[in-house]
Amino acid sequence: MRLRVQRPAMSDPLLGNRSLTLPRSTAMSEPIDEATFDTTAEHTLHRLETALNDVDGVEADLESGILSIEFEDGVRFIVNSHRAARQIWMAAGAEAWHFDVDTSKGTWVAKKSGDELWSCIEQHVGHKLGRRLELARG
C-alpha cells in the first residue's frame, strides 16, 4: 500500500502563480538524428585534427570521438563529440563550451557565449601559444 501525501501548490516568489514560457532559440536549426550527428561531428573533429597538426607547438590526436590538443608544456585541451546531447564539447583550462550544430550554416555554436567552434579553438590555442592563429578550414 502506498501513502500519497498531497502538498499545497506553492507559488514562485518571483512569478507568483504565473508561469514562465521561454522563447525557443531560433539561432540553431532543428535537432538532427543520431546518424547525421555522428557523421557531422566526426567530420568536424577530423578536419580540426588535420588543421591543428599543421600548427607548430601543438600535437592533436583524435580517437573514439575525443580530440586531444596537447602543447609542448604538457597542457591539454579536449574537444569531443557528445552523442546524447548532440553537441561538441570543449574544455580548455578552467573553461568549457557546449557547441550545437547549425546544419543550415554548417557551423557549431555555443548557445551561452555565441562562440563558433573553429574561432574559439583558434582564439584559445593561439592565446596559449602566444600568437595569432588561423586554422586551415579546408
N, C-alpha and C positions, 0 to 999 in steps of 0.2 A: 504494500500500500504506500502510495506517495502522498506526501503532505505538500500542498501548494500554499505558499504564503503570497498574498496579494499586497502589494505596496502601493500607496497612492502615487500617482504620477507627479513628478516634481518638475517644476518649470526651470528652464535655464536662467541663470542670473542675468545674462545679457539679452537673451531673446525673449524671455518670459515664456508665454505659451505659443509664440510664433515659431515657425520652422525656418530653416535656412536652406535655400537652394543655391548651389554654386553653379555658375555657367560652365558648360563643357568647353574645354580648351579647343579652339579652332586652329591652333598652331600645328597640331600633329594630325597626320592622316589617320584613317580608321585602323583599328587593330589588324594585325596580319596573322595568318595561320602559322603554325609551328614550322612547317617545312620551308615556307618563304622566309621566315625569320632566320632559321638556321643557315640557309643559303646566303642571305644578305649579310648576316653578321660574320660568317666565316670568310666571305669575300672581302669584307671591310678589314677584318683582322689580318688577313694575308697581305693585303695592299699596304697596311700600316707596317707590318713586319719588314717587307721589302724596302719600303721607304726609309725606315729607321736604321736598317743595316747599312745604308749608304752614308750615314752620319758618323763622323769621327768622334770617338769618345763614348759611343753607345753600342751595346750589343742587344739585339732584340731576338727573342725566341718564342715561337708560337707552338703550343702543344695542348691538345684537347680543349680548344676554345679559350685558352689563357695565354695572353701575350705578356711576357716579362720583358721589361725595358731596364737593362742594368747599366749602370755607369761605372767608370773606372774606379771610383772610390767605394764600390760595393752597394751604393744606394740603388733601390729597385722601385720602379713604378709598375703597377699591374693594370692591364686592360683586359676585361674578359666578357664573354657573352653570358647573359643570364636568361636562359630559355623561359623559365616560369614567368618572369616579369616582362619578357620580350624587350629587353634592354641590353645595352652595352654599359658595363660599369667600369669606372676608372678610379684608382687610388694613387695619389702622388703625395708623398709626405703625410701630413695630417689632414689632407683634403680628399674629398670623394665626390664623384659625379655619377648620375644615372642618366644615360642618353637614350632617348626614344627615337625610333626611325620615322622619318617622314618620307614615305615611298614616293610621294608626288615630286619631291625635290631631290631625293637620293641623298639625304643628309641625316645625321644623328645629332639631336639637340637635347641638351639638359633643360628640363622644364623650369627648375628652380632658378638657374642662373642665366639661361638663354645661350649658354656656350655651345658652340658647334664642336664636335669631337676632334676633327683634324686640327682646327685652330687652337683648341685647348691643349692638345698634345704639343703642338709647335711652341706655344707660349711657355708651358711648364718645362718641357725638355730643354728648350732654348735658355730659359732662366737658369736652370740647373747647370747648363754648360757655360753660361756667361756670355752667350752670343745670340744674335737673332737667328731664328731657324725657319726655313721654309721647306717643307717636305714635298717631294715629287708625288703628285696625286694620281699619276697615270697608271 
